[in-house]
Amino acid sequence: MKAGIVSYGIYIPRYRITPASIGAVWGQDGNSMGKALGIESKSVPAPDEDAATIAVESARRMLRRVRVDPSRIGAIFVGSESHPYAVKPTATIVGEAIGATPVMTAADFEFACKAGTAAIQACLGLVHMDDNVMPMDYALAIGSDTSQGAPGNALEYSASAGGVSFLIGKDDVIAKIDHSISITTDTPDFWRREGMKYPSHAERFTGVPAYFKHVEMCASKVMENMGTKPGDYDYAVFHQPNGKFPVNVARKLGFTSEKIAPGLWTPRIGNTYSASMMMGLAGILDVAKPNDLILGVSYGSGAGSDGFHIEITDAIEDFNRSASPLVADEAGLGMDIDYATYLKFRKKIKMEGE
């Protein structure tokens, strides 16, 4: 059988801050900045939340939707660019928290915002592995981030937090992943060296030579390999660094706004980085029907894209989506905070001794 998504779960921190609140502090027109970026608000993690706690909560919500013993999960991979430890895996924390340990293998992935989708590809390979190599029933891929943006920088308007877990297997698959490829080059559009608190970026260079080049190439290659065209897909979802880029790339590729709307959540919650494309895909799975086709393409600075051709199966009709919050549920539960509280929560200001 084709491997694919057996279950999924998402978590978005409750707190929100608007572009207007950010811009007012820096003498900028936050409303204009938000409009330019296509951002209405962004999620903010609470002081006791990080990429590990967010990953754990999304994994627990994923398990609520299926009758799968966590001990049958043979691999756990967590993609993030904000792992809480420089030397200590996030994946083992998740495994222990959901009762999956000991697992056969666990690891943390890093590739900017496509680390989570790279984890999906690794999970697909493992569940298809020969029984004599590393046999396992399920593998867990997670994208989780509490992304960083320097005070006053344009990134501060979009960098947010969230997590998505996908359980990959071959039994009771709700979304078959029929094909996946990647496009990768050395394009340094965004970076953060060890010890640097905030990332640097090449401003407009992050657009055409980076995001658009890789997403378009990857999407086109998936369709070429599968013999499909935009009209064949019911939905499409792309990485969402802001609210404008995915809309523009969809239009350039030939997808209508109706096909990307169910997966477009960055305007409401900001850019969740490694969870971004996965969050959009989860939003589509919340409403998808049997035989629907989905094209998904992630993007990670540095740079590369992972592409997926996904088909919804009949199993989605018996899948217990209501057992955990939908993306729309989480996105609509925001609690606005002011900029001072945001600084405190993100530890951009610290008490003596911290």
C-alpha positions, 0 to 999 in steps of 0.5 A: 500500500502507498504510505501517507498521513494516518492522523494529524494534530495542530497547536497554535499558541493563544496569544496574538499581537497585531502589526499596529501594536508593533509599528506604534512602538517603532514609529512605523505605520503598522497597519500599512506594514501588515497590509503589505505583508498580508498579515492581520496578526501573529501568534505569540508563545507564552513564557512557558512555551517553546518548540518542544512543548508545542511539538508535544501538544500537537502530537498528543492532539494527533493521537486523540484522533486515532486508535494507535498505540504510541509504542508502534511509532518507530521514528520521531523527527522534529523539524524546527529552527528554534529547538530549545537545546543546542545539544539535546534532541527535541524528538526524544522529549516528544517521544517520552511525553506521548509514551512512544519511547523507546523508539527505534530512531529519533532526530531533530531536523533543521532546514529553515522552514522546510525542516518539517516537510523534510521529516515527512519525507524521511518518515515515508522512506522508513515506513516503506523500508524492507522488513529486514532493515528497520521495520516499523508501523508508523513514523511521526513527523513534526514541524514546530517553531517559535520563530525569531525576529529582531525588535523593529525588524520587518520579520517581527511583523510575521515571525510567529509560533505553532506546531503540526504533527503528521503520523505517517503509515500504511494502514488506515491512511487518510491522505496518500502521498503518491509522489514527493520530490525536492529542489535544493540549491545554495541560495543564502537568502536568510541565515543565523549563525550559532550564538546569534539571537536573531536571523539576518535576511537579504530583504528583497533577495528572499523573493524571486531568486529564493522563494519563488524560484524554488517553489515554482520549480518544485511545483512544476516538477511534481506536476510534470512527474505526475502528468497533472496540471493545476486544474486537476487539483482540488487544493494547493498549499505553499509555504507562507512566509507572509500572506502575499507570497503564497497568493502570488506563487499560486497565481503564477502557477495557475491555481485559483484563490479558491484552491488555496484559501482553505490552507492560507492561515498566515494572515491570521497567525503569522509565519509558523516557519517549520509548521507553515506549509504543514499548518496549511495542509492540516487546514485542508485536511480539516475540510477535504473529501475522498478523492480530492487531490492536493499539491503541497510545496514547502520552502526553506531558506538556504534554500530548497523546496519539498513537493507533494502530490497527495490524494484523500482516501475514503478513510477520511470519512470515518476519521475522527477530525472532531477529537482535536481542534481544527486549524480554524478553531485554533486560529480563532481563539486569539487573545491580543497582547500589547508590545510590552507583554510581547517583549516579556513573553519572548524574553526580549527584555529580561529580569536581573539574573536571567 
